[in-house]
Amino acid sequence: MTIHPQTDAEIDNDLINKVLAGEKRLFEQLMRRHNTSLFRIGMAMLDNDADVEDVMQITYINAYQHLSGFRQEAAFGTWLKRILINECSQHLKKRGRLVSEDVAVLTDHHPANTAGIKESPVAKVINKELGRVLELSLLQIPEKYRLVFLLREVEGLSVAATAAALNISGVNVKVRYIRARLMLRGKISDYYKNDLVFPFHLTRCDRVVFGVLGKLGIE
């Protein structure tokens, strides 16, 4: 009998079930599995690593407290991203920067706008310096395009998952993704490496994880 390896969603759901059954310490594994993704998205929105760490902790605490209400037919990672994006938006409002999320379909998009853009995902950077170029370039384009690009290219989310994470339509995802690539095309001349875009190092990972566990009272 062939034994198929668990998918990421199955691993997450298995851990969630165990946490809900009383193995609370396993929530640490859930956090470590999603720390890098959440940090990248947080940095794309807040551009301040200390603020992002704070928002990540709030996100995880929120998720833990509502874990029993998580419907496992959805992806846990997408659910976490939605919580994080909402928390980042609230944080920006507190900082006095209103987040404007235009959910209307951009009507001036035509297939011709995609000329010269490769359809395959961007591959890898040649070196660390180019990864930094991408990071800086992402911060120079509007947030709504930046987030879609990050979720689609760096995180590898589908159009549907990206739409769910951002609470926008699939059409908007496709349009914003193309526009983001158009904006970045003049700034980036080669490929990037996923782990060089807003890198999330082990010390930072430990700080977030242990901070959340401490606030939740989990030994």
C-alpha positions as a Markdown table, in Angstrom:
| # | Residue | x | y | z |
|---|---|---|---|---|
| 1 | Met | 0.0 | 0.0 | 0.0 |
| 2 | Thr | 1.4 | 3.4 | -1.0 |
| 3 | Ile | 1.5 | 5.9 | 1.8 |
| 4 | His | 1.2 | 9.5 | 0.5 |
| 5 | Pro | 2.9 | 12.3 | 2.5 |
| 6 | Gln | 0.7 | 14.8 | 4.2 |
| 7 | Thr | 0.0 | 18.0 | 2.5 |
| 8 | Asp | 0.7 | 21.3 | 4.3 |
| 9 | Ala | -3.0 | 21.7 | 5.0 |
| 10 | Glu | -3.3 | 18.2 | 6.5 |
| 11 | Ile | -0.3 | 18.9 | 8.7 |
| 12 | Asp | -1.8 | 22.2 | 9.9 |
| 13 | Asn | -5.2 | 20.6 | 10.5 |
| 14 | Asp | -3.6 | 17.7 | 12.4 |
| 15 | Leu | -1.7 | 20.1 | 14.7 |
| 16 | Ile | -4.9 | 22.2 | 15.2 |
| 17 | Asn | -6.9 | 19.1 | 16.3 |
| 18 | Lys | -4.2 | 18.2 | 18.7 |
| 19 | Val | -4.0 | 21.7 | 20.2 |
| 20 | Leu | -7.8 | 21.7 | 20.6 |
| 21 | Ala | -7.6 | 18.3 | 22.3 |
| 22 | Gly | -5.3 | 19.8 | 24.9 |
| 23 | Glu | -1.8 | 19.6 | 23.5 |
| 24 | Lys | -1.5 | 23.4 | 23.6 |
| 25 | Arg | 2.3 | 23.5 | 23.2 |
| 26 | Leu | 1.9 | 22.2 | 19.6 |
| 27 | Phe | 0.6 | 25.7 | 18.8 |
| 28 | Glu | 4.3 | 26.6 | 18.7 |
| 29 | Gln | 4.7 | 24.3 | 15.6 |
| 30 | Leu | 1.9 | 26.1 | 13.9 |
| 31 | Met | 3.5 | 29.5 | 14.5 |
| 32 | Arg | 6.9 | 28.4 | 13.2 |
| 33 | Arg | 5.3 | 26.9 | 10.1 |
| 34 | His | 3.8 | 30.3 | 9.2 |
| 35 | Asn | 6.1 | 32.9 | 10.7 |
| 36 | Thr | 8.1 | 33.6 | 7.5 |
| 37 | Ser | 5.0 | 34.2 | 5.4 |
| 38 | Leu | 3.3 | 36.5 | 7.9 |
| 39 | Phe | 6.5 | 38.5 | 8.4 |
| 40 | Arg | 6.8 | 39.1 | 4.7 |
| 41 | Ile | 3.3 | 40.3 | 4.4 |
| 42 | Gly | 3.6 | 42.4 | 7.5 |
| 43 | Met | 6.7 | 44.1 | 6.2 |
| 44 | Ala | 5.1 | 44.8 | 2.9 |
| 45 | Met | 2.3 | 46.7 | 4.8 |
| 46 | Leu | 4.1 | 48.2 | 7.7 |
| 47 | Asp | 7.8 | 48.5 | 6.7 |
| 48 | Asn | 8.8 | 48.3 | 10.3 |
| 49 | Asp | 10.1 | 45.0 | 11.7 |
| 50 | Ala | 9.3 | 45.9 | 15.3 |
| 51 | Asp | 5.7 | 46.8 | 14.5 |
| 52 | Val | 5.4 | 43.6 | 12.4 |
| 53 | Glu | 6.5 | 41.4 | 15.3 |
| 54 | Asp | 3.9 | 43.1 | 17.5 |
| 55 | Val | 1.2 | 42.5 | 14.9 |
| 56 | Met | 2.3 | 38.9 | 14.4 |
| 57 | Gln | 1.9 | 38.2 | 18.1 |
| 58 | Ile | -1.6 | 39.8 | 18.1 |
| 59 | Thr | -2.5 | 37.7 | 15.1 |
| 60 | Tyr | -1.4 | 34.5 | 16.7 |
| 61 | Ile | -3.1 | 35.2 | 20.0 |
| 62 | Asn | -6.3 | 36.1 | 18.0 |
| 63 | Ala | -6.0 | 32.9 | 16.0 |
| 64 | Tyr | -5.4 | 30.8 | 19.2 |
| 65 | Gln | -8.4 | 32.2 | 21.0 |
| 66 | His | -10.6 | 31.5 | 18.0 |
| 67 | Leu | -9.0 | 28.2 | 16.9 |
| 68 | Ser | -12.1 | 26.2 | 17.7 |
| 69 | Gly | -14.1 | 28.3 | 15.2 |
| 70 | Phe | -11.6 | 27.7 | 12.3 |
| 71 | Arg | -13.3 | 25.8 | 9.5 |
| 72 | Gln | -10.8 | 23.2 | 8.3 |
| 73 | Glu | -12.2 | 23.2 | 4.7 |
| 74 | Ala | -10.2 | 26.5 | 4.3 |
| 75 | Ala | -6.4 | 26.7 | 4.5 |
| 76 | Phe | -5.2 | 27.7 | 7.9 |
| 77 | Gly | -2.4 | 29.8 | 6.3 |
| 78 | Thr | -5.0 | 31.8 | 4.4 |
| 79 | Trp | -7.0 | 32.3 | 7.6 |
| 80 | Leu | -3.9 | 33.6 | 9.4 |
| 81 | Lys | -3.0 | 35.9 | 6.6 |
| 82 | Arg | -6.5 | 37.5 | 6.7 |
| 83 | Ile | -6.1 | 38.1 | 10.4 |
| 84 | Leu | -2.7 | 39.6 | 9.9 |
| 85 | Ile | -3.8 | 41.9 | 7.1 |
| 86 | Asn | -6.7 | 43.1 | 9.2 |
| 87 | Glu | -4.4 | 43.7 | 12.2 |
| 88 | Cys | -1.9 | 45.6 | 10.0 |
| 89 | Ser | -4.7 | 47.7 | 8.6 |
| 90 | Gln | -5.8 | 48.6 | 12.1 |
| 91 | His | -2.2 | 49.4 | 13.0 |
| 92 | Leu | -1.8 | 51.7 | 10.0 |
| 93 | Lys | -5.0 | 53.5 | 11.0 |
| 94 | Lys | -3.6 | 54.0 | 14.5 |
| 95 | Arg | -0.5 | 55.5 | 12.9 |
| 96 | Gly | -2.7 | 57.9 | 11.0 |
| 97 | Arg | -2.3 | 56.3 | 7.7 |
| 98 | Leu | -5.7 | 55.3 | 6.3 |
| 99 | Val | -5.5 | 52.2 | 4.2 |
| 100 | Ser | -7.4 | 52.7 | 1.0 |
| 101 | Glu | -8.5 | 49.4 | -0.6 |
| 102 | Asp | -10.1 | 49.9 | -4.0 |
| 103 | Val | -12.2 | 46.8 | -4.7 |
| 104 | Ala | -13.6 | 48.1 | -8.0 |
| 105 | Val | -12.4 | 46.3 | -11.1 |
| 106 | Leu | -9.8 | 48.4 | -12.9 |
| 107 | Thr | -11.5 | 49.1 | -16.2 |
| 108 | Asp | -8.4 | 50.2 | -18.2 |
| 109 | His | -6.8 | 46.8 | -18.2 |
| 110 | His | -6.3 | 45.2 | -21.6 |
| 111 | Pro | -4.3 | 42.1 | -22.7 |
| 112 | Ala | -1.9 | 44.4 | -24.5 |
| 113 | Asn | -0.7 | 45.7 | -21.2 |
| 114 | Thr | 1.0 | 42.4 | -20.5 |
| 115 | Ala | 3.3 | 42.5 | -23.5 |
| 116 | Gly | 6.9 | 41.7 | -22.5 |
| 117 | Ile | 5.9 | 40.1 | -19.2 |
| 118 | Lys | 6.7 | 36.4 | -18.8 |
| 119 | Glu | 3.8 | 34.3 | -17.7 |
| 120 | Ser | 5.8 | 31.9 | -15.6 |
| 121 | Pro | 6.6 | 32.8 | -11.9 |
| 122 | Val | 9.6 | 34.8 | -11.3 |
| 123 | Ala | 12.4 | 32.4 | -10.3 |
| 124 | Lys | 15.4 | 33.2 | -8.1 |
| 125 | Val | 17.8 | 36.1 | -7.5 |
| 126 | Ile | 21.4 | 35.7 | -8.5 |
| 127 | Asn | 22.6 | 37.2 | -5.3 |
| 128 | Lys | 21.6 | 38.8 | -2.0 |
| 129 | Glu | 21.9 | 42.3 | -3.3 |
| 130 | Leu | 19.3 | 41.7 | -6.0 |
| 131 | Gly | 17.0 | 40.3 | -3.4 |
| 132 | Arg | 17.4 | 43.6 | -1.5 |
| 133 | Val | 16.6 | 45.5 | -4.8 |
| 134 | Leu | 13.3 | 43.6 | -5.0 |
| 135 | Glu | 12.5 | 44.3 | -1.4 |
| 136 | Leu | 13.1 | 48.0 | -1.8 |
| 137 | Ser | 11.2 | 48.0 | -5.1 |
| 138 | Leu | 8.2 | 46.4 | -3.6 |
| 139 | Leu | 8.0 | 49.1 | -1.0 |
| 140 | Gln | 7.9 | 51.7 | -3.7 |
| 141 | Ile | 4.7 | 50.5 | -5.4 |
| 142 | Pro | 1.2 | 51.0 | -3.9 |
| 143 | Glu | 0.3 | 48.6 | -1.1 |
| 144 | Lys | -2.7 | 47.0 | -2.9 |
| 145 | Tyr | -0.5 | 45.9 | -5.8 |
| 146 | Arg | 2.4 | 45.0 | -3.5 |
| 147 | Leu | 0.3 | 42.6 | -1.4 |
| 148 | Val | -1.1 | 40.8 | -4.4 |
| 149 | Phe | 2.4 | 40.4 | -5.9 |
| 150 | Leu | 3.8 | 39.1 | -2.6 |
| 151 | Leu | 1.0 | 36.6 | -2.1 |
| 152 | Arg | 1.1 | 35.3 | -5.7 |
| 153 | Glu | 4.8 | 35.3 | -6.5 |
| 154 | Val | 6.6 | 35.0 | -3.2 |
| 155 | Glu | 4.0 | 33.0 | -1.2 |
| 156 | Gly | 2.8 | 31.0 | -4.2 |
| 157 | Leu | -0.9 | 31.5 | -3.4 |
| 158 | Ser | -3.5 | 30.8 | -6.0 |
| 159 | Val | -5.8 | 33.5 | -7.4 |
| 160 | Ala | -8.6 | 32.2 | -5.2 |
| 161 | Ala | -6.5 | 32.0 | -2.0 |
| 162 | Thr | -5.1 | 35.5 | -2.6 |
| 163 | Ala | -8.6 | 36.8 | -3.2 |
| 164 | Ala | -9.8 | 35.2 | 0.1 |
| 165 | Ala | -6.8 | 36.5 | 2.0 |
| 166 | Leu | -7.4 | 40.1 | 0.8 |
| 167 | Asn | -11.2 | 39.9 | 0.7 |
| 168 | Ile | -11.3 | 41.1 | -2.9 |
| 169 | Ser | -12.5 | 39.5 | -6.2 |
| 170 | Gly | -10.4 | 37.1 | -8.3 |
| 171 | Val | -10.6 | 39.6 | -11.2 |
| 172 | Asn | -9.1 | 42.3 | -8.9 |
| 173 | Val | -6.3 | 39.8 | -8.0 |
| 174 | Lys | -5.4 | 39.2 | -11.6 |
| 175 | Val | -5.5 | 42.9 | -12.5 |
| 176 | Arg | -3.4 | 44.0 | -9.6 |
| 177 | Tyr | -0.9 | 41.2 | -10.1 |
| 178 | Ile | -0.3 | 42.3 | -13.7 |
| 179 | Arg | -0.1 | 46.0 | -12.7 |
| 180 | Ala | 2.4 | 45.1 | -9.9 |
| 181 | Arg | 4.6 | 43.3 | -12.4 |
| 182 | Leu | 4.4 | 46.2 | -14.8 |
| 183 | Met | 5.5 | 48.6 | -12.0 |
| 184 | Leu | 8.3 | 46.3 | -10.9 |
| 185 | Arg | 9.5 | 45.5 | -14.4 |
| 186 | Gly | 11.5 | 48.7 | -14.7 |
| 187 | Lys | 13.1 | 48.2 | -11.3 |
| 188 | Ile | 14.1 | 44.6 | -11.4 |
| 189 | Ser | 16.3 | 43.1 | -14.1 |
| 190 | Asp | 16.6 | 39.5 | -12.9 |
| 191 | Tyr | 15.1 | 36.9 | -10.6 |
| 192 | Tyr | 14.8 | 36.8 | -6.8 |
| 193 | Lys | 15.2 | 34.2 | -4.1 |
| 194 | Asn | 12.2 | 33.8 | -1.7 |
| 195 | Asp | 14.2 | 33.7 | 1.4 |
| 196 | Leu | 15.9 | 37.0 | 0.6 |
| 197 | Val | 12.7 | 39.0 | 0.5 |
| 198 | Phe | 12.1 | 40.3 | 4.0 |
| 199 | Pro | 14.1 | 37.4 | 5.6 |
| 200 | Phe | 12.8 | 36.1 | 8.9 |
| 201 | His | 15.7 | 34.8 | 11.0 |
| 202 | Leu | 15.6 | 32.3 | 13.8 |
| 203 | Thr | 16.2 | 34.8 | 16.6 |
| 204 | Arg | 13.2 | 36.8 | 15.4 |
| 205 | Cys | 11.2 | 33.6 | 15.0 |
| 206 | Asp | 12.0 | 32.6 | 18.6 |
| 207 | Arg | 11.1 | 36.1 | 19.9 |
| 208 | Val | 7.6 | 36.0 | 18.3 |
| 209 | Val | 6.9 | 32.4 | 19.3 |
| 210 | Phe | 8.0 | 32.7 | 22.9 |
| 211 | Gly | 6.3 | 36.0 | 23.2 |
| 212 | Val | 3.0 | 34.5 | 22.1 |
| 213 | Leu | 3.4 | 31.4 | 24.3 |
| 214 | Gly | 4.1 | 33.6 | 27.3 |
| 215 | Lys | 1.1 | 35.8 | 26.8 |
| 216 | Leu | -1.1 | 32.7 | 26.3 |
| 217 | Gly | 0.3 | 31.2 | 29.5 |
| 218 | Ile | 1.5 | 28.1 | 27.6 |
| 219 | Glu | 4.5 | 26.5 | 29.2 |
